[in-house]
Amino acid sequence: MRLSGPLFVLIGALCFSFSGTIQSFAPEAATPFTVTEARMVIGTLGLAAFCWAVKKFPNSWSSFNFKFLVLVALCLYGFQLLFFSSLPKTGVAVGTIAAIGSTPIWTAIIEKIVYGKNPSKIWYFSTVTAIVGIVLLNLENFNSTIHWIYLLLPLLAGLCYAGEIVAAPKAMEGVSSESAMVVVMGLVALINAPMLMFFPISWIATAQGLSCAVALGLVTASLAFAFFFTGVRHTKASVASTLGLAEPMGAACWGIFLLHEPYSAWTLLGIGLILVSILVLSLKSE
């Protein structure tokens, strides 16, 4: 496994981590469905423009593996729908731990069932370390009165995320990672489009709304998906899913440094543990 693969996964995860920070500046009328639509449409256009400029698109549509592209798109949309639907019931802390923390475990299970692959010994250490770090990041906001039945939603979101990571290499066979993700994001935008009949998107017509939508589309979609899935192409799925845990770590850092959110020693320890996990997994995985 080349070091460039994990590095691209990390850069992509850090681009994803700006989502919450950017959304905090969005108008109140913005909803998960309308934000998803704006993010996917602008992300598709931005990445398509890049692919056209540097000639990343294949010569024929038949080069695309649409079966797996549709699967990745459904998993991506499923994650969005399940994760954000779970937050009102579970809270951000528990929802994040259940969804993002379960993703590496789901990935290892899928790889074992589908490909008969076992994760390396160092993966177990790094994954447990990172999950403990995520728990510590969210410790201050943990709500112990939650109805635990609602954990099913974020756990299924984690399963969708894992399916997305495992299926992505197949979806990118024969074409560039960037052009494959243009198709995936375009499909997600089409799948989500009917929701605009129920949730107005007029907030995007304001200067504040448009700037947030463009930032979400270009940073957390175009750049994030291009880097993340280019890295996934050259990284074991189990390793990539654990490295993806850098996303909540990055979100915590941006909250502290950009939004001046309060933090505790537990928060700093959580960030430190995730950093240790990332370094060990990036440098020691074969």
Secondary structure, 3 states (H helix, E strand, C coil): CCCHHHHHHHHHHHHHCCHHHHHCCCCCCCCHHHHHHHHHHHHHHHHHHHHHHCCCCCCCHHHCCHHHHHHHHHHHHHHHHHHHHHHHHHHHHHHHHHHHHHHHHHHHHHHHHHHCCCCCHHHHHHHHHHHHHHHHHCHHHCCCCCCHHHHHHHHHHHHHHHHHHHHHHHHCCCCCHHHHHHHHHHHHHHHHHHHHHCCCCHHHHCHHHHHHHHHHHHHHHHHHHHHHHHHHHCCCHHHHHHHCCHHHHHHHHHHHHCCCCCCCHHHHHHHHHHHHHHHHHHHHCC
